[in-house]
Amino acid sequence: MSPYILTMLLSSLGLGTTLTFMSSHWLLAWMGLEINTLAILPLMAQHHHPRAVEATTKYFLAQATAAATILFASSINAWATGEWNIYCLSHPPATTLITMALALKVGLAPMHLWMPPVMQGLNLPTGLIMATWQKLAPLTLIIQMAPFTHPLLFTSLGLMSILAGGWGGLNQTQLRKILAYSSIAHLGWMMIITQFKPQLTILVLTTYIVMTSATFLTFKLMTTTKINTLTTSWAKSPPTTAMAALVLLSLGGLPPLTGFMPKWLILQELTMQGLPLTATLMALSALLSLYFYLRLCYAMTLTISPNTNNTTTPWRTQNTQTTAPLATLMTMSLLLLPLTPLAQALIT
């Protein structure tokens, strides 16, 4: 792809997200979401592989359905209330419709079925954009809508997403699908806490983006997309492999790594809100996700690659990829837990 076209598409991605961030009018927010969707479609289909084209088509259909529903529901709300303002959602059917449409946009359960096959059809850099940047604009609208939406809807969507993300990733062998289910599970944690403390949602999203970016960049550095090719990573780069295993455990939320901080603060906040049963269900459901992270760690650090005559030996050529962003993100993914008091002070 030409650098000029790539620059234009990435600028359009930034423009669409920024437009949604700054909008208080439903039509402007919808326009930002549409620019965002249209900008990423050429990036998804740039390799002209049948699987990439299939992923692009599925993504377009899901996003177009969600966008049409948002436009329809905001029109109903404007008809009923005379207001297009995002903060004037007083029509319950319209509010529920918009919430479900935004859940479809980000891939929350039970509207998550498009996300794993779409992620599977993308290359790792585009998958990274899909798992991180594409979540920002819809989640901004969800946070703004939280005061007007019924708490039971947010809690149900969150719990279903945590369970679907945990169960769905158990039998996967493709790394991009595993990261898609990981994204669904993390979005469930964000949805549940949005109604009680939106600032905590932003903290969870930030830590998720840091950890997921580190994971994607590690897999890109090792040029691997399947579990069985992870077994050769130790021979390629032992330090990177050891750090990557710790990043995966951080994604699972194990102390004393950074990923423990958002889960700890969310469970603490839910307990303070008088919801110990919800907090218990979430903590138990997180064990499902932890299992498939441990599977990846096992494949990376405790298995040896096949050494028989009928297997192809991967080339051990010198890697020319830039590793400074990966090193920074890995450090942040592992060592930010001591900053928890500072994070709490900032969000209160």
C-alpha positions in Angstrom: 0.0 0.0 0.0 1.3 3.5 -0.9 2.5 5.5 2.1 0.3 8.4 1.1 -2.8 6.2 1.1 -1.8 4.6 4.4 -1.3 8.1 6.0 -4.7 9.2 4.7 -6.4 6.1 6.1 -4.7 6.4 9.5 -5.5 10.1 9.7 -9.1 9.3 8.9 -9.1 6.7 11.7 -7.9 9.4 14.1 -10.4 12.0 12.7 -13.4 9.6 13.1 -12.5 8.8 16.7 -11.8 12.4 17.6 -15.1 13.5 16.1 -17.0 11.0 18.2 -15.0 12.1 21.3 -15.9 15.8 20.9 -19.5 15.4 19.8 -22.6 16.0 21.9 -25.0 15.5 19.0 -26.0 12.0 17.9 -25.6 12.8 14.1 -22.1 14.0 14.7 -21.2 11.0 16.8 -22.7 8.7 14.2 -20.7 10.4 11.5 -17.5 9.9 13.5 -18.2 6.2 13.9 -18.9 5.9 10.1 -15.6 7.6 9.2 -13.8 5.2 11.6 -15.4 2.2 10.0 -14.8 3.2 6.4 -11.1 4.1 7.1 -10.2 0.7 8.5 -11.9 -1.4 5.7 -9.1 -0.8 3.1 -6.5 -1.6 5.8 -8.3 -4.9 6.5 -8.5 -5.9 2.8 -5.1 -4.6 1.7 -3.6 -8.1 1.1 -6.4 -9.3 -1.2 -6.4 -12.7 0.5 -9.8 -14.5 0.5 -9.8 -14.7 4.3 -9.0 -11.0 4.6 -11.8 -10.1 2.2 -14.2 -12.3 4.1 -13.2 -10.7 7.4 -13.7 -7.2 5.9 -17.1 -8.1 4.6 -18.2 -9.5 8.0 -16.9 -6.5 9.8 -18.6 -4.1 7.3 -22.0 -5.9 7.7 -21.8 -5.9 11.5 -20.7 -2.2 11.7 -23.3 -1.1 9.2 -26.1 -2.8 11.1 -24.9 -1.2 14.4 -24.6 2.3 12.7 -28.1 2.0 11.1 -29.6 1.0 14.5 -27.9 3.9 16.2 -29.3 6.3 13.6 -32.8 4.8 13.9 -32.8 4.8 17.7 -31.5 8.4 18.0 -34.1 9.5 15.5 -36.8 7.9 17.7 -35.4 9.6 20.7 -35.3 13.0 18.9 -38.9 12.4 17.8 -40.0 11.6 21.3 -38.1 14.3 23.2 -37.2 17.0 20.5 -33.5 16.7 21.4 -30.6 15.3 19.5 -28.2 15.8 22.4 -26.4 12.7 23.7 -27.2 13.7 27.3 -31.0 13.9 26.7 -31.8 10.2 26.4 -35.1 10.0 28.2 -36.9 7.5 25.9 -36.3 4.0 27.3 -36.7 1.9 24.0 -34.4 4.2 22.2 -31.8 4.1 25.0 -31.9 0.3 25.0 -31.6 0.1 21.2 -28.6 2.4 21.2 -26.9 0.5 24.0 -27.3 -2.8 22.1 -26.1 -1.2 18.8 -22.9 0.1 20.6 -22.5 -3.4 22.2 -22.6 -4.8 18.6 -20.0 -2.2 17.5 -17.4 -3.2 20.1 -18.3 -7.0 20.1 -20.0 -7.5 23.5 -21.8 -10.8 24.1 -24.3 -11.9 22.9 -23.4 -9.8 19.8 -19.8 -10.9 19.7 -19.9 -13.7 17.1 -18.5 -11.5 14.3 -15.3 -10.6 16.2 -13.2 -13.9 16.3 -13.6 -14.7 12.6 -12.8 -11.1 11.7 -9.7 -11.0 13.9 -8.6 -14.3 12.4 -8.7 -12.9 8.9 -6.4 -9.9 9.7 -2.7 -9.5 9.9 -1.2 -8.7 13.3 -0.8 -4.9 12.9 -4.4 -4.4 11.6 -5.6 -6.8 14.4 -3.9 -4.6 16.9 -5.8 -1.6 15.6 -9.1 -3.6 15.7 -8.5 -4.7 19.3 -7.5 -1.3 20.7 -8.2 1.8 18.6 -11.6 0.7 17.2 -12.9 0.3 20.8 -12.3 3.9 21.8 -15.2 5.7 20.0 -18.1 3.3 20.9 -16.8 3.0 24.5 -16.9 6.8 24.8 -20.6 6.8 23.8 -21.3 3.9 26.2 -19.7 5.8 29.1 -21.8 8.9 28.3 -24.9 6.8 28.1 -24.3 5.0 31.4 -26.5 7.4 33.6 -29.5 6.9 31.3 -29.3 3.1 30.9 -30.9 0.5 33.2 -28.1 -1.0 35.4 -29.4 -4.5 34.8 -28.7 -4.2 31.1 -25.1 -3.2 31.6 -24.5 -5.9 34.2 -26.0 -8.6 32.0 -24.0 -7.6 29.0 -20.8 -7.5 31.1 -21.3 -10.9 32.8 -22.3 -12.5 29.5 -19.1 -11.1 27.8 -16.8 -12.3 30.6 -18.3 -15.8 30.3 -18.3 -15.8 26.5 -14.8 -14.5 26.4 -13.6 -17.2 28.8 -15.5 -20.2 27.4 -14.8 -19.2 23.7 -11.1 -19.0 24.1 -10.6 -22.4 25.7 -10.4 -24.6 22.6 -8.7 -22.2 20.3 -5.3 -22.8 18.6 -5.2 -19.5 16.6 -3.6 -16.6 18.6 -5.7 -13.9 16.9 -8.9 -15.7 17.9 -7.6 -16.1 21.5 -6.9 -12.4 21.6 -10.4 -11.7 20.2 -12.0 -13.6 23.1 -9.6 -11.9 25.5 -10.9 -8.6 24.2 -14.5 -9.7 24.7 -13.8 -10.7 28.3 -12.0 -7.4 29.1 -14.9 -5.4 27.6 -17.2 -7.2 30.0 -15.2 -5.9 33.0 -15.4 -2.4 31.5 -19.2 -2.6 30.9 -20.0 -3.6 34.5 -18.0 -0.9 36.2 -19.1 1.9 33.8 -22.3 2.5 35.6 -20.6 2.9 39.0 -17.3 4.6 38.2 -16.6 5.7 34.6 -13.1 6.9 35.5 -12.2 3.3 36.4 -13.4 2.2 33.0 -10.9 4.5 31.4 -8.1 3.1 33.6 -9.1 -0.5 32.7 -9.2 0.4 29.0 -5.7 2.0 29.2 -4.1 -1.0 30.9 -5.9 -3.3 28.5 -4.5 -1.4 25.5 -1.0 -1.4 26.9 -1.0 -5.2 27.6 -2.7 -6.1 24.3 -0.4 -3.9 22.3 2.6 -5.6 24.0 1.1 -9.1 23.1 0.4 -8.3 19.5 3.9 -6.7 19.0 5.5 -9.8 20.6 3.7 -12.1 18.2 4.6 -9.8 15.3 8.3 -9.9 16.3 8.2 -13.7 16.5 6.1 -13.9 13.3 3.8 -16.4 14.8 0.0 -16.8 14.6 -0.6 -20.3 16.0 0.1 -22.0 19.3 2.2 -24.7 17.8 4.6 -22.2 16.3 5.1 -20.6 19.7 7.2 -23.6 20.6 10.1 -22.2 18.5 10.0 -18.8 20.1 12.4 -19.8 22.9 15.1 -20.7 20.5 14.7 -17.4 18.6 14.8 -15.0 21.6 14.8 -16.4 25.2 14.5 -12.9 26.9 11.6 -11.8 24.7 9.8 -15.2 25.3 10.2 -15.0 29.1 8.9 -11.4 29.1 6.0 -12.3 26.8 4.9 -15.1 29.1 4.7 -12.6 31.9 2.7 -10.2 29.8 0.2 -12.9 29.1 -0.1 -13.6 32.8 -0.6 -9.8 33.3 -3.5 -10.0 30.8 -4.9 -12.8 32.9 -4.8 -10.5 36.0 -2.2 -12.2 38.2 -0.4 -10.2 40.9 2.1 -8.6 41.2 1.7 -7.6 37.5 -0.1 -4.6 36.1 -3.1 -6.5 34.9 -4.0 -7.2 38.6 -4.7 -3.5 39.3 -7.9 -3.0 37.2 -9.4 -6.3 38.4 -8.6 -5.5 42.0 -10.1 -2.0 41.8 -13.2 -3.2 40.0 -13.9 -6.0 42.5 -13.3 -3.6 45.4 -15.7 -1.0 43.9 -18.4 -3.7 43.3 -18.1 -4.9 46.9 -18.5 -1.3 48.1 -21.6 -0.9 45.9 -23.2 -3.9 47.7 -22.8 -6.4 44.8 -20.6 -9.2 46.3 -22.4 -11.9 44.2 -21.6 -10.1 40.9 -18.0 -9.6 42.0 -17.7 -13.3 42.9 -19.1 -14.4 39.5 -16.6 -12.1 37.7 -13.6 -13.3 39.7 -14.5 -17.0 39.0 -15.1 -16.3 35.3 -11.7 -14.7 35.1 -10.2 -18.1 35.8 -11.5 -19.3 32.4 -9.5 -16.7 30.6 -6.5 -17.4 32.8 -6.5 -21.0 31.6 -5.9 -20.1 28.0 -3.3 -17.6 28.9 -1.5 -20.3 30.8 -1.8 -22.6 27.8 0.1 -20.0 25.7 2.8 -19.6 28.5 3.2 -23.3 28.6 3.7 -23.5 24.8 6.2 -20.7 24.8 8.4 -21.6 27.8 7.9 -25.3 28.7 7.8 -27.1 25.3 10.5 -27.8 22.8 10.0 -27.5 19.0 9.7 -30.7 17.0 13.1 -32.0 15.9 12.2 -34.8 13.5 13.1 -35.1 9.9 9.6 -34.4 8.6 9.2 -31.0 10.2 10.3 -27.7 8.7 12.9 -25.8 10.7 12.1 -22.0 10.9 14.8 -19.6 9.7 16.8 -18.0 12.4 17.5 -14.8 10.5 18.4 -11.5 12.1 15.2 -9.6 12.9 15.1 -6.0 11.7 11.9 -4.9 13.4 12.0 -1.9 15.8 11.7 -3.2 19.4 11.7 0.1 21.4 7.8 0.3 21.5 7.6 -3.4 22.5 10.2 -2.9 25.3 8.3 0.2 26.6 4.9 -1.6 26.5 6.3 -4.7 28.1 7.8 -2.7 31.0 4.4 -0.9 31.5 2.5 -4.3 31.4 4.7 -5.7 34.2 5.7 -2.9 36.5 2.8 -0.5 37.0 1.1 -2.2 40.0 2.9 0.0 42.6 1.2 3.0 41.0 -2.2 1.8 42.1 -2.5 4.4 44.9 -1.7 7.1 42.4 -4.3 5.7 39.9 -6.9 5.6 42.7 -6.2 9.3 43.6 -6.5 10.3 40.0 -9.9 8.6 39.4 -11.5 9.8 42.6 
